[in-house]
Amino acid sequence: MNVRLFYAADFKRVGMRLLNKGWLVVLVLSGVALVGCQDLVHNTQSLLLPRFQRSEIFGFLAGLGTTFAAVPDLLAMLRRRSSAGMNPRMAAIMGVFQILWIYYGLLIVSRPVVVWNTIAVLINFLSVGAYFYFARKEKAQQAGKRSVRGRSAGGI
């Protein structure tokens, strides 16, 4: 009886093939949907808020989700009063690129892009500031513990 044992590398190879095929299917279907829907979408005034175009309302809704995605990390860091688990580089990079989105929003005169990215910049830079505040505090506590240990060991 010839039984082949599957190793982790085999599963990984099979999984990667399926993943690549899945992305290809998603990409093709997205392209078909975008090409076929060009005449279906009309940017009209909203029935509920006539001052806004429908695209602006969807922009505000989409921006709401992406803007506040960083808030749970910020709140967790503030609750724990620790920088553990936070990557300040990611928040800083996001903040910098969101500044570019603000500029882009000004160029295309898009209120949702400008408003949500301005809020997101503030949230990301608050996260970076909180990280450095707690990291500095933790470093000072570690230095204090080391000096106390050094004094007690020298006095024996």
N, C-alpha and C positions, 0 to 999 in steps of 0.2 A: 504494500500500500504506500503510495507516494503522496505524502501529506506535506505541503509547504507551509511553513510557519511565516506569518506576517510579522515583520519587524516595524519599528516606528518609522524607519526611512521609507518603507513601502507605503504605509498609510499617508505619509507626508507627500509623497510623489503623486499618489492617486488624488489626494485632496487638492493639490495645486492644479492638477489638470482640470478637475471639476470647477475650481474657483476661476481659472482662466476662461473656461467655456461659459461660466455664468456671467462673467463681466462682459464677454463678447455678446451674449444674448441681450443683456441689459443695454449695452451701447447701441446695438442695431435697433432694438425696439424703441429706444429713446429717439434715435434719429428718424425713424419712420413716423413716430408720433409728432415730432416737431415739424417735419416737412408736410405732413398731411393736415396739420391744424392751422396753417398760416392764415387761412381765410375764416376760421371759426372764431378767433379771438378779436373782439372789438373793445377798445378801451373807452368805455362810456362812463358817464357820471354815475355815481352811486345813487341808488334810490333812497337809502337811509341818510346819507350825508352828501347832498348835491354839490357841496364845495370841493369834494374830492373825486378824483378819477378812481375807477375800480382798481386799477393797478396800484395806486397809492395805498389803498386800504389793505390789499394783499401784501404790499411791501411793509406796511406797519405791523401786520400780524407776523410775517416772517421775521422781521427784525426783532420783535418781542422775544421770540424763542431763542434766536442766536445771541442776542445781546445779554440776556440774563443766564446763559448757560454757565458762565464763570462764577455766578453768585454763590452757588452751593460750596465751592471750594473756599471762597473768601469767608463765608459764614463759618464753615468748619474750622478754618484756621483761627478765626477770632474766638470761637467757643473754646477751642483747645488751648489757646494762647501759646501756640507753638508753630514753628515753621516746618515741622516734619511733614513730609509728603507733598510739599509744594515745590513746583519748578518755576522759579521766577523768570527764567529765560523765555519760556513759552508765553507767559502773560505779557512780558515786555515786547516780544516779537509781534504778538497779536495786537498790542496797543499801537505799535509803530505802523503796522499795515492798516489798521483801522483809521489812522490819521490819513493815509492815502485814500481810503474809501470816503472819508469826509470830503477831501478835495475833489474826488471824482463825483460825489453827490452834488457838490457846488457847481461843477462844470456842466452836469446834465440837468441841473435844477430839480433834484429829486429830494423832497422833504424827508421821506422815510430813510433814505440812505444817510442823510446828514444827521438826523435826530438820533437814530439808533446807534450809529457808530460813535457819535459824541458821547453818549451814555456808556457804551462799551469801553471806550478809551478810559473814561473815569474809573470804571469798575476794574479794568486790568491794571491801571496804574495804582489804584488802591491796594490791589492784591500784591503788587511788587513792593509797595511801601510797607505794607503789613509784614510781608516776608522778611524784609531787611530789618525792621524793628524787632521782630521776634528772634531772628537769627542773632542780632547783636546782643539782645537780652540773654539768650541761651549761652552765647559765647562768654559773656561776663560772668554768668553763674558757674560755668565750667572752670573759668580761671579762678574764681573765688574758692571753689571746692579744692582745686589743686593747691592753692596757697595754704589753705587750712590743713590739708594732709601733710604738706611739706613742713609746716611748723610743728605739728604734733609728732612727726617722725624724728625731727631734729632734737626735740626736747627730752627724748628718752635717755 
